[in-house]
Amino acid sequence: MKIDRFWLKIIAVTTMFIDHIAAIIGLDYFSALQLDWLYIVMRSIGRISFPIFAFFVAEGWQHTKNKTKYFLYILIFAIISQPIYYFALNEQLFELNILFTFCISILLFVIVDNIKQYKSLTFIYICSIFAILMVVFMLDAMGITISYGVYGVLLPLIFYILYNSNFPYHKLILWIIVAIAMILHWLIFYLVNPTCDILSFYTLFALLSIPVLLLYNRQKGKYSLKWFFYIFYPTHLLIIWLFSLII
């Protein structure tokens, strides 16, 4: 069975929605109803969404006809979503939503594109990539958090470099690197939260996104709904947050 782009996006949106219901309503509410297990299940399902969105950012950059507009769309909706994201998820003032993470990833795409065009400057561009990643890491250490941190910035770049490359066995190499990145992301999460309960392990469920992505047939599908996927992010956060104020 294969799935096209539209249905793959529906899977990403649905799993994100499930995750954010649990995240915004909060563990305390589920615990009061003795539904801790449901909270864990919903957050685990939600781990599937980010790698799929990371993949689509890379694919979108590769296929868009106007890269400037593509970047600006994501940046504009990142700015629009930020206040809603702050109130909905009760984050720190300097916690930036995932669309800002993707904006940084796109900056790395630009550097990679320049490496292809100006090979004599490869060393400088590679240093630039490391400098950007170091800034992300240092900001996170200072409490100015970017959603998913260095892992979130790098995963789209991994997809961008390897998914359509000409390297021998590039698809196998891609999925191995993606799996390693996910495991390392969990390991860091575990070291920061060294508890023995299952909450320390739900991050590993991101690995389930790999078989889902392997089903992608690279076809557009019957429906596009381009603007729906842009608008959905801030809208669903707002709806869930308002609902959480009522219950």
Secondary structure as UniProt FT lines:
FT   HELIX           5..25
FT   HELIX           27..32
FT   TURN            33..34
FT   HELIX           36..46
FT   TURN            47..48
FT   HELIX           49..63
FT   HELIX           67..89
FT   TURN            93..94
FT   HELIX           98..117
FT   HELIX           119..121
FT   HELIX           122..141
FT   TURN            142..143
FT   TURN            147..148
FT   HELIX           149..162
FT   TURN            163..164
FT   TURN            168..169
FT   HELIX           170..192
FT   HELIX           198..200
FT   HELIX           202..208
FT   HELIX           209..214
FT   HELIX           226..246
//
